[in-house]
Amino acid sequence: MPKIIHHREKCIGCGTCAAICPEFWEMDEKDFKANLKGGKTDKKTGDQELEMKELACNQEAADACPVQVIEIKL
């Protein structure tokens, strides 16, 4: 099952992922970084992870991220 991993600490908050894929991504109003909707946060690394049946628009979001902090594991 595909897994989306967002390396949130390295996010620059450009908002491209939320613009391309608002069903799964939103911008945090406190620190202006992206959040993976429904993702579980690793307390040690701050990474957010979400397993899903289909990637939907997440591959596009990963490809468009200027700092490549969205990882897709198949």
Wavefront OBJ file of the C-alpha trace (Angstrom):
o trace
v 0.000 0.000 0.000
v 1.444 3.409 -0.928
v 2.611 5.672 1.858
v 3.033 9.446 1.772
v 5.781 10.806 4.026
v 6.031 14.542 4.618
v 9.367 15.638 6.081
v 7.672 18.611 7.721
v 10.703 20.097 9.485
v 12.274 20.844 6.084
v 9.076 22.354 4.626
v 9.469 25.982 3.505
v 5.725 26.669 3.440
v 5.425 27.613 -0.218
v 1.904 26.138 -0.416
v 2.321 24.348 -3.737
v 1.131 21.005 -2.333
v -2.030 22.583 -0.880
v -2.745 24.369 -4.157
v -2.300 21.206 -6.241
v -3.867 18.714 -3.839
v -6.144 20.464 -1.298
v -7.941 17.206 -0.503
v -4.811 15.987 1.320
v -2.751 19.119 2.071
v -3.404 22.297 4.053
v -1.281 25.144 5.321
v -0.834 25.551 9.078
v -1.888 29.003 10.259
v 0.598 28.952 13.155
v 3.915 28.147 11.485
v 2.855 28.450 7.813
v 4.122 24.962 6.934
v 2.088 22.300 5.136
v 0.182 19.578 6.954
v -0.775 16.208 5.513
v -4.468 15.843 6.338
v -5.083 12.665 8.310
v -1.361 11.957 8.617
v 0.158 10.555 11.779
v 3.045 12.603 13.172
v 6.248 10.905 14.345
v 7.085 12.628 17.637
v 10.847 12.168 17.199
v 11.241 13.415 13.625
v 8.109 15.506 13.110
v 7.468 13.624 9.858
v 3.844 13.033 8.905
v 2.824 9.717 7.332
v -0.347 8.503 5.661
v -1.046 5.147 4.014
v -3.587 5.166 1.210
v -4.983 2.919 -1.495
v -4.441 5.431 -4.295
v -1.978 8.293 -4.558
v -4.555 10.611 -6.147
v -2.946 14.041 -6.602
v -0.156 13.398 -4.074
v 2.367 12.386 -6.736
v 1.815 15.739 -8.449
v 2.269 17.533 -5.132
v 5.505 15.616 -4.480
v 6.837 16.356 -7.956
v 6.021 20.075 -7.624
v 7.524 20.572 -4.147
v 10.538 22.865 -4.613
v 12.428 21.357 -1.659
v 11.310 17.725 -2.255
v 10.000 17.095 1.282
v 7.116 14.873 0.129
v 8.205 11.268 -0.243
v 6.108 8.558 -1.922
v 6.814 4.947 -0.943
v 5.132 2.309 -3.072
l 1 2 3 4 5 6 7 8 9 10 11 12 13 14 15 16 17 18 19 20 21 22 23 24 25 26 27 28 29 30 31 32 33 34 35 36 37 38 39 40 41 42 43 44 45 46 47 48 49 50 51 52 53 54 55 56 57 58 59 60 61 62 63 64 65 66 67 68 69 70 71 72 73 74
